[in-house]
Amino acid sequence: MILVLTAVLRAGIRRFPLIFAYLTVSFLVNAVQAPIAYTFQRGNRTVGEWLQTLKAIGDGATYLLLFAVVATFLYKLTAPMPARRLLRTIISAAGCLLVALSFLVHYRAAMPLGVWMSYWIRDVYFGAAVLDLIAWGMLVASRERDTRLLLLTGGLGIMFAGEAVAAALRSIAIPVRSVALFYSGHILGVLTNAAFLYTWWQTFRSESLVRRPAASRATSNSHP
């Protein structure tokens, strides 16, 4: 995660503000949760409910930003289309409607925050996965492919698919009480997240390497 953040910084935050915000929030959320989760695993069950609430809030912020990132990919892809204003309006309206309706359906004031928010977060995450699949399909079908965007959507696709399979393995493992199957889901999730981060790191690393010579040429031209 740190390598990806560094690569985005070198490529230029102004060019990728939402991506930088998503990566930063995701990093901070995981950094804050790690010591609390370790305390919980060591037997301190009093932090259990607080950990669940913190995780729900952190995941909610992270996945909303991820949803916005994927929406910007679609915005970029619709730029050359004649009906881009209509398409962008539909994308914006559909995204806001999904987030708002899901929130209204799952919100329960009497329930703990971490319980009902987990269902809302699941819907937001699923929506982001669908948008990413649409964006990736548009890129594959396009004659003039944006390699950077193809890698970014492909990396997210790896993460979405891996986490879906990992969640399915864990849900199967619980009824049959299979520890090996349960932890195989965790391992798969970690590996696919690592593949996603590696793909993004290489993409933004290439961007920063391309940007550096261009900046050097501009500096040399301004000082003859």
Phi and psi restraints in degrees (value plus and minus 20) as a CYANA .aco file:
   2 ILE   PHI     -84.1   -44.1
   2 ILE   PSI     -59.4   -19.4
   3 LEU   PHI     -83.2   -43.2
   3 LEU   PSI     -60.3   -20.3
   4 VAL   PHI     -86.5   -46.5
   4 VAL   PSI     -64.5   -24.5
   5 LEU   PHI     -80.6   -40.6
   5 LEU   PSI     -61.4   -21.4
   6 THR   PHI     -83.8   -43.8
   6 THR   PSI     -61.9   -21.9
   7 ALA   PHI     -84.5   -44.5
   7 ALA   PSI     -59.4   -19.4
   8 VAL   PHI     -86.1   -46.1
   8 VAL   PSI     -60.0   -20.0
   9 LEU   PHI     -79.8   -39.8
   9 LEU   PSI     -62.2   -22.2
  10 ARG   PHI     -91.6   -51.6
  10 ARG   PSI     -53.0   -13.0
  11 ALA   PHI     -93.8   -53.8
  11 ALA   PSI     -44.9    -4.9
  12 GLY   PHI      98.1   138.1
  12 GLY   PSI      92.5   132.5
  13 ILE   PHI     -84.3   -44.3
  13 ILE   PSI     -56.3   -16.3
  14 ARG   PHI     -82.8   -42.8
  14 ARG   PSI     -46.4    -6.4
  15 ARG   PHI    -100.4   -60.4
  15 ARG   PSI     -47.8    -7.8
  16 PHE   PHI    -153.7  -113.7
  16 PHE   PSI      38.6    78.6
  17 PRO   PHI     -85.6   -45.6
  17 PRO   PSI     -63.1   -23.1
  18 LEU   PHI     -88.5   -48.5
  18 LEU   PSI     -59.2   -19.2
  19 ILE   PHI     -84.0   -44.0
  19 ILE   PSI     -62.5   -22.5
  20 PHE   PHI     -83.8   -43.8
  20 PHE   PSI     -61.2   -21.2
  21 ALA   PHI     -83.9   -43.9
  21 ALA   PSI     -63.5   -23.5
  22 TYR   PHI     -81.5   -41.5
  22 TYR   PSI     -67.1   -27.1
  23 LEU   PHI     -86.1   -46.1
  23 LEU   PSI     -59.0   -19.0
  24 THR   PHI     -85.5   -45.5
  24 THR   PSI     -67.8   -27.8
  25 VAL   PHI     -83.6   -43.6
  25 VAL   PSI     -62.2   -22.2
  26 SER   PHI     -81.2   -41.2
  26 SER   PSI     -62.6   -22.6
  27 PHE   PHI     -84.1   -44.1
  27 PHE   PSI     -66.8   -26.8
  28 LEU   PHI     -85.1   -45.1
  28 LEU   PSI     -60.0   -20.0
  29 VAL   PHI     -81.7   -41.7
  29 VAL   PSI     -65.7   -25.7
  30 ASN   PHI     -87.5   -47.5
  30 ASN   PSI     -56.7   -16.7
  31 ALA   PHI     -86.4   -46.4
  31 ALA   PSI     -57.9   -17.9
  32 VAL   PHI     -93.8   -53.8
  32 VAL   PSI     -58.5   -18.5
  33 GLN   PHI     -92.6   -52.6
  33 GLN   PSI     -51.3   -11.3
  34 ALA   PHI     -75.5   -35.5
  34 ALA   PSI     -73.1   -33.1
  35 PRO   PHI     -86.1   -46.1
  35 PRO   PSI     -53.5   -13.5
  36 ILE   PHI     -89.3   -49.3
  36 ILE   PSI     -62.1   -22.1
  37 ALA   PHI     -83.5   -43.5
  37 ALA   PSI     -58.0   -18.0
  38 TYR   PHI     -84.1   -44.1
  38 TYR   PSI     -62.1   -22.1
  39 THR   PHI     -81.3   -41.3
  39 THR   PSI     -60.5   -20.5
  40 PHE   PHI     -84.8   -44.8
  40 PHE   PSI     -63.1   -23.1
  41 GLN   PHI     -86.1   -46.1
  41 GLN   PSI     -46.4    -6.4
  42 ARG   PHI     -99.0   -59.0
  42 ARG   PSI     -23.8    16.2
  43 GLY   PHI      96.8   136.8
  43 GLY   PSI     -23.8    16.2
  44 ASN   PHI    -103.0   -63.0
  44 ASN   PSI      67.8   107.8
  45 ARG   PHI     -97.0   -57.0
  45 ARG   PSI     -29.5    10.5
  46 THR   PHI     -88.1   -48.1
  46 THR   PSI     -41.7    -1.7
  47 VAL   PHI    -111.1   -71.1
  47 VAL   PSI     -18.0    22.0
  48 GLY   PHI     -78.9   -38.9
  48 GLY   PSI     -72.1   -32.1
  49 GLU   PHI     -87.0   -47.0
  49 GLU   PSI     -59.1   -19.1
  50 TRP   PHI     -84.7   -44.7
  50 TRP   PSI     -59.1   -19.1
  51 LEU   PHI     -83.7   -43.7
  51 LEU   PSI     -61.8   -21.8
  52 GLN   PHI     -83.2   -43.2
  52 GLN   PSI     -61.5   -21.5
  53 THR   PHI     -85.6   -45.6
  53 THR   PSI     -65.1   -25.1
  54 LEU   PHI     -82.0   -42.0
  54 LEU   PSI     -61.0   -21.0
  55 LYS   PHI     -84.6   -44.6
  55 LYS   PSI     -61.4   -21.4
  56 ALA   PHI     -83.5   -43.5
  56 ALA   PSI     -65.1   -25.1
  57 ILE   PHI     -85.6   -45.6
  57 ILE   PSI     -64.3   -24.3
  58 GLY   PHI     -83.6   -43.6
  58 GLY   PSI     -66.0   -26.0
  59 ASP   PHI     -85.2   -45.2
  59 ASP   PSI     -56.5   -16.5
  60 GLY   PHI     -80.9   -40.9
  60 GLY   PSI     -67.4   -27.4
  61 ALA   PHI     -84.8   -44.8
  61 ALA   PSI     -61.8   -21.8
  62 THR   PHI     -84.3   -44.3
  62 THR   PSI     -66.5   -26.5
  63 TYR   PHI     -94.9   -54.9
  63 TYR   PSI     -48.2    -8.2
  64 LEU   PHI     -85.4   -45.4
  64 LEU   PSI     -61.0   -21.0
  65 LEU   PHI     -87.2   -47.2
  65 LEU   PSI     -58.6   -18.6
  66 LEU   PHI     -83.2   -43.2
  66 LEU   PSI     -61.6   -21.6
  67 PHE   PHI     -79.1   -39.1
  67 PHE   PSI     -63.5   -23.5
  68 ALA   PHI     -86.0   -46.0
  68 ALA   PSI     -57.4   -17.4
  69 VAL   PHI     -81.7   -41.7
  69 VAL   PSI     -67.7   -27.7
  70 VAL   PHI     -85.6   -45.6
  70 VAL   PSI     -55.7   -15.7
  71 ALA   PHI     -82.6   -42.6
  71 ALA   PSI     -57.7   -17.7
  72 THR   PHI     -86.9   -46.9
  72 THR   PSI     -51.0   -11.0
  73 PHE   PHI     -80.9   -40.9
  73 PHE   PSI     -64.5   -24.5
  74 LEU   PHI     -86.1   -46.1
  74 LEU   PSI     -56.6   -16.6
  75 TYR   PHI     -79.0   -39.0
  75 TYR   PSI     -64.6   -24.6
  76 LYS   PHI     -85.5   -45.5
  76 LYS   PSI     -58.7   -18.7
  77 LEU   PHI     -89.2   -49.2
  77 LEU   PSI     -48.5    -8.5
  78 THR   PHI    -105.2   -65.2
  78 THR   PSI     -24.7    15.3
  79 ALA   PHI     -75.7   -35.7
  79 ALA   PSI     -63.8   -23.8
  80 PRO   PHI    -101.4   -61.4
  80 PRO   PSI     -22.3    17.7
  81 MET   PHI    -102.6   -62.6
  81 MET   PSI     122.3   162.3
  82 PRO   PHI     -80.9   -40.9
  82 PRO   PSI     -57.4   -17.4
  83 ALA   PHI    -117.7   -77.7
  83 ALA   PSI      16.2    56.2
  84 ARG   PHI     -84.0   -44.0
  84 ARG   PSI     -55.6   -15.6
  85 ARG   PHI     -84.1   -44.1
  85 ARG   PSI     -62.7   -22.7
  86 LEU   PHI     -85.2   -45.2
  86 LEU   PSI     -64.4   -24.4
  87 LEU   PHI     -83.8   -43.8
  87 LEU   PSI     -61.2   -21.2
  88 ARG   PHI     -87.7   -47.7
  88 ARG   PSI     -56.6   -16.6
  89 THR   PHI     -84.2   -44.2
  89 THR   PSI     -61.7   -21.7
  90 ILE   PHI     -84.5   -44.5
  90 ILE   PSI     -63.4   -23.4
  91 ILE   PHI     -81.7   -41.7
  91 ILE   PSI     -67.1   -27.1
  92 SER   PHI     -83.3   -43.3
  92 SER   PSI     -66.2   -26.2
  93 ALA   PHI     -85.3   -45.3
  93 ALA   PSI     -63.1   -23.1
  94 ALA   PHI     -85.0   -45.0
  94 ALA   PSI     -60.7   -20.7
  95 GLY   PHI     -84.7   -44.7
  95 GLY   PSI     -67.6   -27.6
  96 CYS   PHI     -83.9   -43.9
  96 CYS   PSI     -58.1   -18.1
  97 LEU   PHI     -85.5   -45.5
  97 LEU   PSI     -62.7   -22.7
  98 LEU   PHI     -80.6   -40.6
  98 LEU   PSI     -68.3   -28.3
  99 VAL   PHI     -83.3   -43.3
  99 VAL   PSI     -65.4   -25.4
 100 ALA   PHI     -89.2   -49.2
 100 ALA   PSI     -65.8   -25.8
 101 LEU   PHI     -85.0   -45.0
 101 LEU   PSI     -62.5   -22.5
 102 SER   PHI     -81.7   -41.7
 102 SER   PSI     -60.1   -20.1
 103 PHE   PHI     -82.1   -42.1
 103 PHE   PSI     -65.9   -25.9
 104 LEU   PHI     -85.6   -45.6
 104 LEU   PSI     -55.8   -15.8
 105 VAL   PHI     -89.9   -49.9
 105 VAL   PSI     -61.5   -21.5
 106 HIS   PHI    -114.4   -74.4
 106 HIS   PSI     -35.7     4.3
 107 TYR   PHI     -84.3   -44.3
 107 TYR   PSI     108.3   148.3
 108 ARG   PHI    -157.9  -117.9
 108 ARG   PSI      88.9   128.9
 109 ALA   PHI     -84.0   -44.0
 109 ALA   PSI     -50.5   -10.5
 110 ALA   PHI     -99.5   -59.5
 110 ALA   PSI     -36.0     4.0
 111 MET   PHI    -112.8   -72.8
 111 MET   PSI     134.4   174.4
 112 PRO   PHI     -78.9   -38.9
 112 PRO   PSI     126.6   166.6
 113 LEU   PHI     -76.7   -36.7
 113 LEU   PSI     -62.5   -22.5
 114 GLY   PHI     -87.1   -47.1
 114 GLY   PSI     -41.1    -1.1
 115 VAL   PHI     -98.5   -58.5
 115 VAL   PSI     -78.2   -38.2
 116 TRP   PHI     -93.0   -53.0
 116 TRP   PSI     -48.3    -8.3
 117 MET   PHI     -88.5   -48.5
 117 MET   PSI     -47.8    -7.8
 118 SER   PHI     -81.7   -41.7
 118 SER   PSI     -55.9   -15.9
 119 TYR   PHI     -91.9   -51.9
 119 TYR   PSI     -59.5   -19.5
 120 TRP   PHI     -84.7   -44.7
 120 TRP   PSI     -62.9   -22.9
 121 ILE   PHI     -81.6   -41.6
 121 ILE   PSI     -59.3   -19.3
 122 ARG   PHI     -79.5   -39.5
 122 ARG   PSI     -62.5   -22.5
 123 ASP   PHI     -87.0   -47.0
 123 ASP   PSI     -62.0   -22.0
 124 VAL   PHI     -82.8   -42.8
 124 VAL   PSI     -62.6   -22.6
 125 TYR   PHI     -84.0   -44.0
 125 TYR   PSI     -61.9   -21.9
 126 PHE   PHI     -84.2   -44.2
 126 PHE   PSI     -60.5   -20.5
 127 GLY   PHI     -81.5   -41.5
 127 GLY   PSI     -61.9   -21.9
 128 ALA   PHI     -83.4   -43.4
 128 ALA   PSI     -59.1   -19.1
 129 ALA   PHI     -84.3   -44.3
 129 ALA   PSI     -60.7   -20.7
 130 VAL   PHI     -85.1   -45.1
 130 VAL   PSI     -65.3   -25.3
 131 LEU   PHI     -81.4   -41.4
 131 LEU   PSI     -60.4   -20.4
 132 ASP   PHI     -84.7   -44.7
 132 ASP   PSI     -59.3   -19.3
 133 LEU   PHI     -84.3   -44.3
 133 LEU   PSI     -60.6   -20.6
 134 ILE   PHI     -83.2   -43.2
 134 ILE   PSI     -65.7   -25.7
 135 ALA   PHI     -82.2   -42.2
 135 ALA   PSI     -63.9   -23.9
 136 TRP   PHI     -84.4   -44.4
 136 TRP   PSI     -60.3   -20.3
 137 GLY   PHI     -83.9   -43.9
 137 GLY   PSI     -60.0   -20.0
 138 MET   PHI     -84.1   -44.1
 138 MET   PSI     -58.9   -18.9
 139 LEU   PHI     -87.2   -47.2
 139 LEU   PSI     -61.5   -21.5
 140 VAL   PHI     -85.7   -45.7
 140 VAL   PSI     -58.1   -18.1
 141 ALA   PHI     -98.4   -58.4
 141 ALA   PSI     -37.9     2.1
 142 SER   PHI     -93.5   -53.5
 142 SER   PSI     124.2   164.2
 143 ARG   PHI     -93.7   -53.7
 143 ARG   PSI     -59.2   -19.2
 144 GLU   PHI    -122.4   -82.4
 144 GLU   PSI      76.1   116.1
 145 ARG   PHI    -106.3   -66.3
 145 ARG   PSI     117.7   157.7
 146 ASP   PHI    -109.5   -69.5
 146 ASP   PSI      84.2   124.2
 147 THR   PHI     -80.2   -40.2
 147 THR   PSI     -61.7   -21.7
 148 ARG   PHI     -81.6   -41.6
 148 ARG   PSI     -67.1   -27.1
 149 LEU   PHI     -86.5   -46.5
 149 LEU   PSI     -54.8   -14.8
 150 LEU   PHI     -83.4   -43.4
 150 LEU   PSI     -61.0   -21.0
 151 LEU   PHI     -89.5   -49.5
 151 LEU   PSI     -59.3   -19.3
 152 LEU   PHI     -85.7   -45.7
 152 LEU   PSI     -66.0   -26.0
 153 THR   PHI     -89.5   -49.5
 153 THR   PSI     -55.4   -15.4
 154 GLY   PHI     -85.5   -45.5
 154 GLY   PSI     -60.1   -20.1
 155 GLY   PHI     -82.5   -42.5
 155 GLY   PSI     -63.0   -23.0
 156 LEU   PHI     -84.2   -44.2
 156 LEU   PSI     -58.0   -18.0
 157 GLY   PHI     -80.6   -40.6
 157 GLY   PSI     -59.6   -19.6
 158 ILE   PHI     -81.4   -41.4
 158 ILE   PSI     -64.8   -24.8
 159 MET   PHI     -84.6   -44.6
 159 MET   PSI     -66.5   -26.5
 160 PHE   PHI     -80.5   -40.5
 160 PHE   PSI     -66.9   -26.9
 161 ALA   PHI     -85.8   -45.8
 161 ALA   PSI     -62.8   -22.8
 162 GLY   PHI     -83.8   -43.8
 162 GLY   PSI     -62.4   -22.4
 163 GLU   PHI     -90.4   -50.4
 163 GLU   PSI     -51.8   -11.8
 164 ALA   PHI     -85.7   -45.7
 164 ALA   PSI     -64.9   -24.9
 165 VAL   PHI     -86.9   -46.9
 165 VAL   PSI     -60.8   -20.8
 166 ALA   PHI     -81.6   -41.6
 166 ALA   PSI     -62.8   -22.8
 167 ALA   PHI     -84.7   -44.7
 167 ALA   PSI     -57.6   -17.6
 168 ALA   PHI     -85.3   -45.3
 168 ALA   PSI     -60.9   -20.9
 169 LEU   PHI     -83.6   -43.6
 169 LEU   PSI     -61.9   -21.9
 170 ARG   PHI     -86.6   -46.6
 170 ARG   PSI     -59.0   -19.0
 171 SER   PHI     -87.8   -47.8
 171 SER   PSI     -51.8   -11.8
 172 ILE   PHI     -93.8   -53.8
 172 ILE   PSI     -57.3   -17.3
 173 ALA   PHI     -88.2   -48.2
 173 ALA   PSI     -52.9   -12.9
 174 ILE   PHI     -84.5   -44.5
 174 ILE   PSI     -69.0   -29.0
 175 PRO   PHI     -84.1   -44.1
 175 PRO   PSI     -55.4   -15.4
 176 VAL   PHI    -110.5   -70.5
 176 VAL   PSI     -22.1    17.9
 177 ARG   PHI      36.9    76.9
 177 ARG   PSI      26.8    66.8
 178 SER   PHI    -121.3   -81.3
 178 SER   PSI      87.1   127.1
 179 VAL   PHI     -86.7   -46.7
 179 VAL   PSI     -60.7   -20.7
 180 ALA   PHI     -81.8   -41.8
 180 ALA   PSI     -63.8   -23.8
 181 LEU   PHI     -87.3   -47.3
 181 LEU   PSI     -58.4   -18.4
 182 PHE   PHI     -83.2   -43.2
 182 PHE   PSI     -67.1   -27.1
 183 TYR   PHI     -95.0   -55.0
 183 TYR   PSI     -43.6    -3.6
 184 SER   PHI     -85.6   -45.6
 184 SER   PSI     -54.1   -14.1
 185 GLY   PHI     -83.3   -43.3
 185 GLY   PSI     -63.2   -23.2
 186 HIS   PHI     -82.3   -42.3
 186 HIS   PSI     -64.1   -24.1
 187 ILE   PHI     -83.4   -43.4
 187 ILE   PSI     -62.9   -22.9
 188 LEU   PHI     -81.6   -41.6
 188 LEU   PSI     -61.4   -21.4
 189 GLY   PHI     -81.8   -41.8
 189 GLY   PSI     -62.1   -22.1
 190 VAL   PHI     -84.9   -44.9
 190 VAL   PSI     -63.6   -23.6
 191 LEU   PHI     -84.8   -44.8
 191 LEU   PSI     -63.0   -23.0
 192 THR   PHI     -89.8   -49.8
 192 THR   PSI     -55.0   -15.0
 193 ASN   PHI     -85.4   -45.4
 193 ASN   PSI     -57.6   -17.6
 194 ALA   PHI     -85.1   -45.1
 194 ALA   PSI     -60.1   -20.1
 195 ALA   PHI     -84.4   -44.4
 195 ALA   PSI     -60.1   -20.1
 196 PHE   PHI     -82.0   -42.0
 196 PHE   PSI     -68.2   -28.2
 197 LEU   PHI     -84.7   -44.7
 197 LEU   PSI     -57.4   -17.4
 198 TYR   PHI     -85.1   -45.1
 198 TYR   PSI     -62.3   -22.3
 199 THR   PHI     -81.5   -41.5
 199 THR   PSI     -65.1   -25.1
 200 TRP   PHI     -88.0   -48.0
 200 TRP   PSI     -58.0   -18.0
 201 TRP   PHI     -80.9   -40.9
 201 TRP   PSI     -67.4   -27.4
 202 GLN   PHI     -84.7   -44.7
 202 GLN   PSI     -56.7   -16.7
 203 THR   PHI     -84.5   -44.5
 203 THR   PSI     -70.4   -30.4
 204 PHE   PHI     -94.8   -54.8
 204 PHE   PSI     -46.8    -6.8
 205 ARG   PHI     -84.7   -44.7
 205 ARG   PSI     -62.4   -22.4
 206 SER   PHI     -83.5   -43.5
 206 SER   PSI     -59.5   -19.5
 207 GLU   PHI     -81.8   -41.8
 207 GLU   PSI     -62.7   -22.7
 208 SER   PHI     -88.4   -48.4
 208 SER   PSI     -54.5   -14.5
 209 LEU   PHI     -89.3   -49.3
 209 LEU   PSI     -53.9   -13.9
 210 VAL   PHI     -93.1   -53.1
 210 VAL   PSI     -57.9   -17.9
 211 ARG   PHI     -91.2   -51.2
 211 ARG   PSI     -52.8   -12.8
 212 ARG   PHI     -83.7   -43.7
 212 ARG   PSI     -68.9   -28.9
 213 PRO   PHI     -82.7   -42.7
 213 PRO   PSI     -55.2   -15.2
 214 ALA   PHI     -84.2   -44.2
 214 ALA   PSI     -61.3   -21.3
 215 ALA   PHI     -86.8   -46.8
 215 ALA   PSI     -56.9   -16.9
 216 SER   PHI     -85.7   -45.7
 216 SER   PSI     -61.4   -21.4
 217 ARG   PHI     -84.8   -44.8
 217 ARG   PSI     -60.4   -20.4
 218 ALA   PHI     -84.2   -44.2
 218 ALA   PSI     -57.2   -17.2
 219 THR   PHI     -88.4   -48.4
 219 THR   PSI     -61.6   -21.6
 220 SER   PHI     -88.5   -48.5
 220 SER   PSI     -53.3   -13.3
 221 ASN   PHI     -91.8   -51.8
 221 ASN   PSI     -50.3   -10.3
 222 SER   PHI     -99.4   -59.4
 222 SER   PSI     -34.4     5.6
 223 HIS   PHI    -146.6  -106.6
 223 HIS   PSI      61.2   101.2
